[in-house]
Amino acid sequence: MATSFNEFLQEQLKDPEFRKEYEALQPEHAVVQAMIDARKASGLTQKELSERTGIAQGDISRIEKGNANPSMRTLQRLAAGMDMILKIEFLPRTPAGRND
């Protein structure tokens, strides 16, 4: 029996169907985590970022929970509110089909 989430996840990823669905969600999770990391690195709370951007705190919370699909314009406003720029990349897949 798995003793940690990572071990459990690794076991589940052996199922090709689970792996396909999990990998399909990775870009969304990466954007959410990047936004949370950027906000924290900026030393801002969700409320402070809301005040700087005019984006409702509830909307920022939904984005950070992965319960929203923000537009490019919204992401750019959030980046500007953190005194950052938004950068999106297209990267080649690794031979195993993963970018670790």
ChimeraX attribute file (.defattr): number of C-alpha atoms within 10 A of each C-alpha:
attribute: neighborCount
match mode: 1-to-1
recipient: residues
	/A:1	6
	/A:2	10
	/A:3	7
	/A:4	9
	/A:5	9
	/A:6	10
	/A:7	12
	/A:8	12
	/A:9	14
	/A:10	13
	/A:11	12
	/A:12	14
	/A:13	16
	/A:14	10
	/A:15	10
	/A:16	10
	/A:17	10
	/A:18	13
	/A:19	14
	/A:20	11
	/A:21	11
	/A:22	13
	/A:23	14
	/A:24	11
	/A:25	10
	/A:26	11
	/A:27	10
	/A:28	13
	/A:29	15
	/A:30	11
	/A:31	16
	/A:32	20
	/A:33	15
	/A:34	13
	/A:35	20
	/A:36	20
	/A:37	12
	/A:38	17
	/A:39	21
	/A:40	13
	/A:41	10
	/A:42	14
	/A:43	11
	/A:44	16
	/A:45	13
	/A:46	19
	/A:47	15
	/A:48	15
	/A:49	23
	/A:50	19
	/A:51	13
	/A:52	15
	/A:53	18
	/A:54	12
	/A:55	17
	/A:56	14
	/A:57	17
	/A:58	12
	/A:59	15
	/A:60	22
	/A:61	16
	/A:62	15
	/A:63	18
	/A:64	18
	/A:65	13
	/A:66	15
	/A:67	12
	/A:68	13
	/A:69	12
	/A:70	14
	/A:71	9
	/A:72	10
	/A:73	10
	/A:74	14
	/A:75	18
	/A:76	17
	/A:77	20
	/A:78	24
	/A:79	19
	/A:80	15
	/A:81	21
	/A:82	21
	/A:83	11
	/A:84	14
	/A:85	13
	/A:86	13
	/A:87	8
	/A:88	7
	/A:89	5
	/A:90	5
	/A:91	7
	/A:92	9
	/A:93	10
	/A:94	9
	/A:95	7
	/A:96	7
	/A:97	9
	/A:98	9
	/A:99	9
	/A:100	6
